[in-house]
């Protein structure tokens, strides 16, 4: 079994500090966030430049080269609605530590991001939704099947599509949580990889509760076969839980120092 893959979510243009750094091409705040996440144990870093309609290609190239040159070719997830910017990022990407991830495709208007990933030998995060959140697991699995077939027709390996059930906010959607966990089990039974924005579940909760809920959910989801998650790696409780679950799942060998590895 492979170790759980964490994708660090903190290089995101929604953060005023990061947005300003991207606009001014100021490396320091971006390198600081990257270092914090990698020191905390992130496997991949997500680089979210937002819509970036005017200078997306230049910005994504700059961000990819900046991060990979400073952190030994760290693997990256390229996150933007601008397809040309993703292609530009991939054109300068070093694959020594892992393929780039295209974040993300869905079964609706963004299904062509699967084609983009296939053409560039990249991994793609495939959201099991079309024009809104799937009503139930029948709909999720229909979207999963459609996206899987499209990827396979284009010559992708099934393991290069990482299926996202969409983690839902507990406040207001508490009754949907078990369904999400069942969907992860279905992906796992098909031998498929899975991922998603895990911390969505705790949106709107008090700050001190969020790490507790996120840690509980990641443990339950890993037990159902979740293979990756987009998380805040600086959440110590969450990362300790992931490392502990990797031991129980026999993904890593136990040593008394396992939390430091």
Steps between C-alpha positions, in 0.01 A plus 500: 500500500612856431514768769213747518563802274446842656456800269577825685226756435659821633644659182165641395418837346200530735755591768571877476871442573535241222286698255723807548818289468374347174402840357840650587699181424637519855649159583537536878140445626454208258828332599414549868162327461658223294771435758251490789288241318792283389656510848161386636501198268309600183568273199370731225440876505188642339564823309171683459527813286121548464345593162820691397347604170754764399843365604425140602757333275786721617391479866470120505840455331655738752341320798594150378863595435525693826374212715679217320835680488486581872365167627675226303234454231210471746196349320218749441126510436422777252173663594326756276200535270741621228589193291779677311660585836496132601665405169760774548576373853538142374735619222763605759419232762770258621358149554793364703285474817162422343263591218318833510139493620234690304255639756230437385255344253134419550234314299349827373659815363852406608512147356756614240758530779516119476608540136759758610640260762507210253682708237763605756546170691368663818281388789153658514271557796153399376210652694199268502259778417373678189301820536469476877544257788392143418165410657616153611759229439323371189566839342856518640587160356343587163727806480797288616433242227465768228826669597685169540389384154606830346845477662548136395394577141771765492761250620522603866580253775196458730726590795565845346138605556451591867128503575357763732163417662475864616520531877191683625449748781382324815306810606192464282599172330562269794270235351721474188830412672458121502416509128832673429683229697312229308604662170866483607454128572350452152800671336733285710317177406554593133874543567479877443683783674304768681554845645313818590488818702458331835469816709180598315321284756586736787427830324323745729597320821688672784876499441579262789251237375617484138819293558301254714236446230755489217711241684200279574384516140840426349529188719155376395566584134840326498331192644263506199801522265562873448850529349559877512357828627541873444571628850671758717816305593573753777209344693710281731210289630394417143851403389556286810172320425597437136841364603338275762242369251782421254646274772169319565446455126854358470599777256806584711710298740454586866794661684483698825606802294218461243357848569830662403533314170 
